[in-house]
Every structure is written in C-alpha cells, then in structure tokens.
Amino acid sequence: MPGPATAPPTAGPAGNPQEPPGLAPVRWAVVIPDRLRPLVEETAELSTRFAEADFRLYLVGGVVRDAVLGRLRADADLDFTTDARPDDIESLVAGWADAVWDQGRRFGTIGVLVGGRRMEITTHRAEAYHPDSRKPDVVFADAVEADLSRRDFTVNAMALSLPDLTLIDPFDGVGDLGIHRLRTPLAPEESFTDDPLRMLRAARFIAGYQLVPDPTLTGAVMTLRGRLDIVSDERIRDELDKLMVVDKPGEGLWFLVRTGLAEEFLPELPALALEQDPIHRHKDVLAHTIAVVENTSPVRLLRLAALFHDVGKPKTRSFGPRGTVMFHHHEVVGARMTRDRMKALRYSSEDIETVSRLVDLHLRFHTYRMGWTDSAVRRYVRDAGPLLDLLNELTRCDCTTRNAVKARALARRMDELDARIAELRSQEELAAIRPDLDGNAVMDRLGLQPGRDVGEALSFLLELRLEEGPLGPEEAGRRLEAWWAGRSGAAGR
C-alpha cells in the first residue's frame, strides 16, 4: 500500500487508537505519486488564491483515502475544507470556476465546476445533530482537526493541505487502512448520534474496503440502530444502492443483519434467516440470497433483484410429505413485497418495475423442463422484454448449490436456452414480437370499427405469432378471417 514519504513522528496519544487525539495532529510530507500529479496541477491556482488571501485549503474525503490506497479515479469529484467562510469562498472562486452554486451555503458549502470536474469547498464544521432532528446545527470551526473529528470514520478523517502537500491524520486513518480496521474518530455513540446514516455507511466500508469493524463500533450500532428513524428514506435508499454495487457486498449485508440494523429499514432481509427444514437442516435462505447477490455483476438493479428474489419464501413456506419444504408462488408474493419495500424507500417507478419484474420472472426458466420449443422461447423472450440479459444472469447466479452435478445440469440448460434464443433471433425479430397485422389492417380485413373486437383480434394474432412465428400478412389475414368467422358463427348460435 502506498505510504507517506517518511515515517510519521511520534505523536503521543494521537497515534494510539485507544486514546483520544492529543493537541498535535499527525502530519508528514507526502511524495506525490504520478497518479496525483494531474490533480495537484488542476487545483494549483485554487490553492494559490486561498494562500494569498491567508486562508488554508485542504483536500479531504474519499479522494485522500483512495489516493493512499492507490484506488484514486481520474474523474473523482473533489472535496475541500477551509477556514474561509462561505462568502470568502465564493469571492475566491469567482473568475476561476466555470460555474458556481451555493445551495449548500447554510451548511458552509460552495460548489464549483471547473473543466468538467465538480468540486465542493466547505468551511471547517463542527456540527452536531439534535436527538430528534434530521438536520444538523452547523457550527463553523477554525481548525481542520475539529472538522476531521466530526467525520464518519478514521479512514475518511484525513486531509491533504494545499499547496504544501502535508498529510494531516490525527486519528491514524492510514494505520487503520493498513490493518483493515473500521473505527470512528470520536466515540461511535457520538458519531452515530451526530448522523445515524453512518451506521448504514459502515456496512459499505466493511464490504468495499475489506475492513473489520471495531467491537465498540458494532456495539454502538446494536444500541443505536433505532435512531435510523430520523434519517430520510431517500438517504437510506442512496446508501443501500452504494453498498449494492461494491465488488463484494456480502460482508456489509451480514453486518446489517447481525447488528439488527436491517430490521430498521429492510426487515425482509433478516426474515430470510429462517431454518427451511428442521429435519434436514437445509441452507437458510439468507445465506443463499447473499451468495446470489455476490454472484451477480455489480449492476445496481440486478443486485437489488438478487437481494429481493426470495423475499416471498418466509410467507409461502409449507411442508410436504416426509418433511420436504415448499415455497409455492413465492416469486409472485416476493414481487409484491419488493414493490412495497421499494416504494417505502422512495425508489423511482421505473426502478420498482424493473426489480419487481425480475423477481416475478426469476423462476420462469425452471418451468421449461421438457425442452425448449420455439413457442416457449418466444414467450420467454417476450415476457422478459428488455430485461432478458439481466433475467438470464439472475437465473444463472441463483444456482448456489454445492452439488456439482446439479450445477452443471443447470448451466447446460441455460446454455441450451441461450443457443435457442440466438438461433431464433437469426431467423426472426424477437426483440419486439408483435402480430403480423396492425389494428388498421385488422379493421380493414374484418370491417370493424375501433373497439374491443379489434383488441381481441390482435390478441389472437399475437398468440398465433408466438406459437408459429412470423406468417406474413396474407397468411395471417386468412387465419384471422377464419377465426373471426368461427367466432361470429358461435355468437350467432
């Protein structure tokens, strides 16, 4: 792991994670890695402007952490903190930034856009939340150490001063990164009382950075989990989304369940820890679900579908002969539960429709056990629509059995389905299956006016298309007329 240019000086209590920081923060010069040079050059004029006005400017947040780890993205947004007040910040960026916005002024933040990169510059803060409030009381501070002490975790409580490039690390964040430990700068009870969303954010850092939570942090989450009630549903949703797209979110999900935090916003998840079969002790659904989530690609809506795909099982569990466990129609029940939970978390209608549809369809593949007819393939593709690739991946990843024979059999059947879809796609248009005649042609053929009869005729033609493939307008027209004649004759009798 990239480190400082020299070993940090002895800092007394500041270097001891078991004791509060001393008066002198840990500071040392940093060798600028090549990956940081464009960033430093990009902000050189900004740091010069602040220095000439006798203000200090520091780069803070994830960009410092990721730079230490060698994970810095070239397009990362930049966050700065300064002892300058908002009015001063706005004055200093005038004429340098391409655009400036001040919606966060009451929180001390001025946003800027420079060369396509977003940056936020915030006055040092020492805010605290009231126990019953969702919004902080903002108190500005003059020292960067005070600002860092109010941040969520030690690995995020580091600052890089500009332009002299001194790393300020009063809570030994570099050390915690080195030993893969997750701690809060202050007592976790104080940190989580300040902003309860940090309890949920801890799950993301545990999973995304392979960090082990300090026992005091875990204990504080178990004690304070109910305080998540004051956090808006939208903030909880956004943090859950961020957890779902880390490479391996499993450990974060287990943290949510083991601490009880999931009960506060996603009770369907711990409910999956049911014991499916008290006689044969089958693997519980929770372990299976987390395995499926990790099997899928880090695509947000696919991962959410994996998270929710079996939530209907606890409500549909029943026992058959000889103690076998059954979950009849759990995909239907699960799709409804998914909609309800995603609505509660304020997901968009489009997101809810996509995820619930994938949950509803995730067993469809298994209904075709006797081979794949052309008609079955068409219906599968039609029902999946634009979600076909996501559905197929979810279906493949839903196989977490350790039985190698069963796993190979499922993979072989999925390969056969993919081959059949590809074969039919080469022969006909599967992306948007529609009747061979449109509504106007139906009315011309049958002498109808717009109404229910036209809709029923189009449904007949669609079924014909699904069963037999494209017939062409003339053959489809002859079949339609025969169907209509039979229908009219039956109605006359």
N, C-alpha and C positions, 0 to 999 in steps of 0.2 A: 504494500500500500504506500502511495506517495506520502512523504512526510515533510516536516519542516527542514529548513536548511541546517539548523543546528539543534541540538537537544534543548528543550526548554529549561530555563533556570529553575532552581529550587524555589518553589512558591509557597511553602508552608501549607496552611490549610487549603489554599486554592487547588492544590494538586491532590488532595485527599478526598475521594468521593464520599467518604463517610462524614465529613465535617463541612460546615458552611464555608463559602469562599472567604479568603482574607481580604484585606484592603487593596493589595496589589494584584491585579489580574495577571494571568499567564500571557506573556507577549513574547513573540520572537519573529525575526525576519523570515520571509518566505522566498525561496528560489522560485522564479516564475517558470512554470513548465510551459512548453511550447503551446499547449492547448489553451493556456490562459492569455497568451500574448495579444491575440486579436481583441479579447475582451478588455484588457487593460488599455490598449490603444484606443478603443472605441469610447472609453469613458475618461480619457485623459483631459479633454477640455472641461468636462463637467467637474472633475476633482480640482482642477486648477481654479475654476471660478469660485468654488467653495473655499478653497485655501486662501485665495486673495481677499475674500470677504471675512477671513478669520473664523470660518466655521470648519468643523470636522465632518468628513464624509466617510461612511463605511459601507462596504458591500456585505450583505447579511443573507441568512436564509439558506434555502436548498442549494443555491449555486456554490456557496462556500463549502458546504458539506460534500457535494458531488465533486467539486474540484479536488478536495482532499482524497476522495476515493478513486479519482480518475474516471468518474462517470459523467462529467460535465457535457451537456448537449450544446451544440453550436447555436441553437435557436432558443436557448433558455431565456425566459423573462428574468429581468434583473431587479432585485430589491435592495434599496439603500436605506440606511438610517443616518440621521444627522442631528446635531444640536441646534440647527437652524429651525425657526418656526415656519409654519406654512406660508405666511406672507413673504418671508425671506426666500423660501424655496422657489416660490412662483416667480419672484423677481430674478433669481439667479438663472433659471432655465429659460427665461424669455430671450428670444433671439438665437437660442441653441437648439431647442426642441422643435420638431416638425409640427407637433400638436401637444396641447396641454389640457388636462381635465382635472377638476377639483371636487368631484362628488364626495371624495373621502376627506375633505378638508376638516370636518369636525373631529375626525379621528387622527388628524395630523398628516394626511397623505395627499400628495400631489402626484398625479400620473402624467407620464410623458411618452411620446412616440418619437423615436429617433432612428432614421434609416430602416424603418420596418420593425424595429425591436421595441417592445413595450417595457417600460421601466416605471417603478414606483419609488418615490422618495418620501420617507416618513420621519417626522420628528421623533426623537427618543421618547418612548412611552413607558409609563409605569401604571397601567390601568388595572382595575380590579372590578369584578362583577358583584352586584348585589345578589344574595342568595335566590331571590325571586325574579331576577331580571334576565332577559336575553341579550341586553346590550351593556357594554362596559361603561363605567365612568372613566373618561380619558384624562389622565394627568400627564403632562409633559415633563420630561426629565432632561438634565444637562449632561449626564454621564452615560456612555454607551453600556457600561456594566449594568446599570439599572434597567436599561432596555432589554439586555440579554437575559437578565434574571427572570423576566416575565414571559419568556418564550417557552414553547411546549416541551422540548426535550434538549438534553445537553448537546446532542449531535447537531442540533439546529441553533444552539446558543453560542455560535462563533461569529466573529466579524473580521473582515479584512480591511484595514484602514487604507485610505487612498489619499495622496498618491504614494505614500512611503511603503505600502505593502507590508504592514505589520499584522500578523495574525493575533487576534485577541481571543483567548479561550479560557475564561475564568472558571468554567465548570468542567474542564477536562473532557470536552467533547471528542477531541482527537483520540484520547485514551479509550473512551467508550467505544468509538468506532473500531479501534484496534482489537478490543476484546469482545466485540459484538454484544454490548450491553445497552439496554434502553433505560434511561433514568430521566427524571425531571430536574431542572436546575434548582428549584426550591422544593420543599416537601411536596410530595404528589398530591396530598389533600388540598394544599393551597393552589397548586397549578390547576387541578381539575375543578376546583370551585371557581377559579377565575374563568375558565372556559371548559364546560363539560364535554364539548365535542372532542377535546384532546384524548379522552378515554377511547373513543372510536378510532381516532387517528393513530393511537398506539398500535392497533391491530395492523394498520397499513405498514408502519415502520418495522414491526416484528417480521412481517412477511416479505416486504420489499427489500429490506437490508439485512435480513437474517440476524436480527437482534433478539436477545433473550431479555425479557422484562425483569427488572429488579423486583424482588419479592415485595418490597414496600409499595411499588407501583401497582402490582397486581392486587395487593390487599386494598389499596385505596379505590381501585375500580370496583371491587366487590362491595365496598362500603358505600360508595357514592354513585353507583350506577343509576339510581332513581333520579339523580339530578339532570340526566339527559332530557328529562321532560321539558326543560326550559329552552332547549335548542330547537330551532325551526326544523320542520320536516325537510325543507329544501337543503339545508346544510347537511343533515344526516344523509339524505339521498346522494348528494355530491360526494361525500366522504366514502360511502359504500361503493359508489362507482369507481372511485380511485383505488380502493382495495381490490376490486374485482379484476382490474387489468394489470396488476403486478404479475410478474412472471409465475410465481408460485404462491397463490393467496392462502393456501391451506392452513399454515400456522396462525395466520391472522384470524381465520374463521374459527379455529379451535379456541383461540384466546377469547373471542366474543362469547362462545358457548360456555367455556369453563369459568369465566368471571361472572356470568349471568347477564352481561351487558346486552346480549342478543335478545333477551326477554323484553327489553325496553322498547325495541323498535322492529324486531323481526322474530317474534315468538315462534313462527313456523319452523325456524331452523333448529332450535334445541328440541322441539317436539319430535324431530326425526330420530332422536336417540332412543326410540322405543326398541324393546327387545322383540324382534319379529316372531321368534319361535322359542318359547321357554323350554321346549323339549330338545330341539336340535341346535339351539343357540346359533341361528344364522347371523351373519354380519348385520349390524344395525344399519338403518337407512342413512343416518347421519354420516357415518364413515364412508359409505358408498357415495353419498352426494358430494362430499368434499373431494373424494378421489375423482369424480366425474368433472368437477369444476377445474381441477388441476390438469386433467387430461385434455381439455379443450384449449383452443388457441385463445390468446388474451384479447378477444373481441368483446366489448362491453355487453352487448345484448345477448350474445351467445353464452357468455359466462353467467349472466343473470338467468337465462333459461336453464342452464345446468344447475344453478343454485335452487331453482324452484321446481325442477321437473318432477320430483317425487313428493312435493308437499302434501298431496292428497292422500298419501298412504296411511297416515295415522287415522284419518276419518273413515277409511274404507277397509281397514284390516278386518279379516274374518278368518276363521279356522275351518278347514275342511276335514275330510277323512284322514285318520292317522296323524292328526296334528299339523297337517300342511297349512301354510299361510297363503292367503289370497288377498288381492287388492283390486277387486273388480271396479273398473271405470275410474281408477284413481287419476288418470290423465284428465278426465272431464272435471272431476272435483278439483283437482290441482290447478287447472286453468282458471277456474272461477276464484279460487283462493289467491292465485297470483294477481289477478286483476284487482281484487280488493286490497291486497297489501301494497301493490304499486300505486294505486290511487291514493292510499293513505300517505305514501311517501312523496306524493306530488310528481310522479313521473308523467311525461307527456302522453297524450293519447296514442301517438304513433309508437312510442316505446312499449306501452302496455299491450297494444295489439300485437306487436311483433313477439314479445316474450310469451304472452299467454297462448298465442297460436302455436309456437314451438312446443310449449308444454302439452297442449292439446294433441299435437300430432306425433309426439316422440315415440309412441308405441305403434304407429301405423305400419311401419316396416315389418313388425313381427306378425301382422295378420296375414302376410303372404308367405305361408309356409309350404304351399304346394306348387311353387314355381311361379314365374313372373310372365303372365300373358301380356300381350300388347295393351289390352284394355286396362289391366291393373297398373301397368307402368304409366299410362296416360293419366289415370285418375290420381295416382300418387303425385305426379308432377303438377297436375292441375291444382290439387289441394295445397301443395307446398308453395306454389307460385314463386315469387322472388326469394323466398326463404329456403329454397331447395338445398343449396350448398350448406347453409347453417344447420338445417334439419339432418342432413346426412352426417355431418360431423358430430352433432349431438348424439345421434344414434350409435355411431361407432364408439364414441367415448363413453357411452352408457354401459359398455361391457367392461366391468372391473373384476370379473371372475378370475380366480387363480387356476381354474381348470383349463389347462392349455388346449384340450380337445374342443371344449365349448367355445373358447375364444377364437380358435382357428375356424370353426364352423361359422360363427357369426361374421368374421372378416370375409370368408369366402362368399357368403350370401350377399354381403354388401358389395363386394366386387362384382358379383353377377348382376346386381341391380344397376350399378354404375355402367356396366357394359351394355345392358339393355337400354338404358336411357340414351347413351351415346349412339347406339345403333338406330333407335327411333328418331333421334334428332337429325341424323344424316338423311332420313327419308321424309320427314315431315316437320312442320313447325310445332314444337312443344312448348315454347316459351309463353305463348298466348293462345291456348286452344280455344277455338270458337266455332260455332256452327258454320256449315258451308254456305248458308244463305243468311242475309241480314233481315232485319224487320221489314224493310221496304219490299224486298223480294218475296217474303212470306205473304205480305198483304196483296201483292200483285198476283201471286200464284193462286191464292185461295179467295180472293175478292173480299178481304176483310178490312174493317176499319181498326184504328188503334184500340187496343183493349186487352182483356185477359186472354182471349183466344190466341192472340199473337204471341203472348208470353209463353203459353203452353206449347205452342208450335215450336218456338225457339228452344224450349227445354227438351222437346222430343228430338230436335236436330242435334242438340249438344250431346245427348245420350248416344245418338247414332254415331256422332263423331268420335266419342270416347270409345265406343265398342269396336268400331270398324275402321277408324282412321279417316283421312280425307277421301270423300267420294266424288267431289266435283259438283258444280251447281246443277247440272242436268239430272244426274242420278239422285242427288239429294232432293231435288224438286219432285221427281217421280215418287220417291219414298214418302215425302211429305204429303203428296196428294192422296196416296193410298191410305196413309194413316188418317188423314182428315175425312176421307170417305167412310172408313170404318167407324170412326168416332161419331160422325154425323148420323150414320145409319143406326148405330147403337142408341143414340139420343132419340131418334125417331120412334124406335120401338118402345 
